[in-house]
């Protein structure tokens, strides 16, 4: 039986959090949307371990 190792890409978390970029110049000025200084990518399933958190 092969031993499982924690995936080094996602540290066993199964997903990779999306990257965020922030800039005060992106802040909404209309007041209805609140303050949005950051644009974030969605979280993704880890491509290395395919979302299981371990590699063989």
C-alpha atoms as one frame of an Amber mdcrd trajectory, in Angstrom:
protein
   0.000   0.000   0.000   1.350   3.388  -1.002   1.545   6.059   1.642  -0.320
   9.300   1.050   1.469  12.610   1.377  -0.149  15.971   2.005  -0.354  17.805
  -1.299   2.394  20.468  -1.412   0.407  22.762  -3.737  -2.648  23.223  -1.468
  -1.202  21.988   1.880  -3.989  19.410   2.159  -6.740  22.041   2.001  -8.243
  20.593  -1.246  -8.844  24.051  -2.739  -6.625  26.954  -3.687  -7.944  30.352
  -2.651  -8.351  32.842  -5.472  -5.864  35.658  -5.734  -7.055  39.142  -4.820
  -5.831  42.460  -6.144  -6.634  45.651  -4.315  -6.415  49.284  -5.422  -8.058
  52.294  -3.823  -8.731  53.745  -7.286 -11.298  50.968  -7.943 -13.445  52.160
  -5.029 -17.075  52.680  -5.991 -18.166  56.290  -5.770 -21.949  55.802  -6.074
 -22.392  54.746  -2.422 -24.868  51.939  -3.193 -22.267  49.233  -3.711 -20.198
  50.137  -0.669 -16.436  50.121  -0.748 -14.907  47.617  -3.145 -11.168  48.080
  -3.283 -10.464  44.441  -4.171 -11.185  42.158  -7.118 -10.812  38.445  -6.306
 -10.680  35.322  -8.463 -12.904  32.410  -7.361 -11.459  29.537  -5.319 -10.327
  26.550  -7.405 -10.022  22.813  -6.827  -6.330  21.952  -6.533  -5.098  20.689
  -9.928  -2.271  18.625  -8.388  -4.321  16.456  -5.987  -7.671  16.923  -7.808
  -9.375  18.194  -4.667  -8.514  15.304  -2.327  -5.742  17.016  -0.340  -3.269
  14.126  -0.714  -1.001  12.711  -3.392   0.149   9.110  -3.730
